[in-house]
Amino acid sequence: MTTNHDHFSAATDDEFVRHLQAFAAAFNSGDVEALDRLYEDQGVLIPVPGRPAAGPDRTAAFRYLVDRGVPMEARLRRSYVAGDIALLLVDWSIRGTDPFGSVDPPR
C-alpha cells in the first residue's frame, strides 16, 4: 500500500481501509444510498476502465453493479490527501455467478 500524504492531512491508511470496509459492506448489502453517501457530491466512480461516472450516472452504475448480486472485494492501492479531500485509488473486483448465470457482470 502506497500513500502520498506529505503534510496535507493527518488521515491514516487505517481510516481509508475502514472507509473501504464500509464501502464493501454497503455494496454487499445492496445499499446504493449508503454507497453514494461515501462519496463527495462530485466524486467519481470508474465502474469500467475509461468510463468515469459521477452524480446520477454514478448512482445508476452502483445500482447496476449491486443488482448483479455478486459480492465485492476492495483493496486500497494508493491515497492522496489535500485538506479534507482524499483521492483513493482502489483495486476492486466482483466475482461470482449472478442471478442470470453470468460469472462476471457484463461490461
Secondary structure in CASP SS format (residue, H / E / C, confidence):
PFRMAT SS
TARGET T0000
AUTHOR 0000-0000-0000
METHOD secondary structure of the structure
MODEL  1
M C 1.00
T E 1.00
T E 1.00
N E 1.00
H C 1.00
D C 1.00
H C 1.00
F C 1.00
S C 1.00
A C 1.00
A C 1.00
T C 1.00
D H 1.00
D H 1.00
E H 1.00
F H 1.00
V H 1.00
R H 1.00
H H 1.00
L H 1.00
Q H 1.00
A H 1.00
F H 1.00
A H 1.00
A H 1.00
A H 1.00
F H 1.00
N H 1.00
S H 1.00
G C 1.00
D C 1.00
V H 1.00
E H 1.00
A H 1.00
L H 1.00
D H 1.00
R H 1.00
L C 1.00
Y C 1.00
E C 1.00
D C 1.00
Q C 1.00
G C 1.00
V E 1.00
L E 1.00
I E 1.00
P E 1.00
V E 1.00
P C 1.00
G C 1.00
R E 1.00
P E 1.00
A E 1.00
A E 1.00
G H 1.00
P H 1.00
D H 1.00
R H 1.00
T H 1.00
A H 1.00
A H 1.00
F H 1.00
R H 1.00
Y H 1.00
L H 1.00
V H 1.00
D H 1.00
R C 1.00
G C 1.00
V C 1.00
P C 1.00
M E 1.00
E E 1.00
A E 1.00
R E 1.00
L E 1.00
R E 1.00
R E 1.00
S E 1.00
Y E 1.00
V E 1.00
A E 1.00
G C 1.00
D C 1.00
I E 1.00
A E 1.00
L E 1.00
L E 1.00
L E 1.00
V E 1.00
D E 1.00
W E 1.00
S E 1.00
I E 1.00
R C 1.00
G C 1.00
T C 1.00
D C 1.00
P C 1.00
F C 1.00
G C 1.00
S C 1.00
V C 1.00
D C 1.00
P C 1.00
P C 1.00
R C 1.00
END
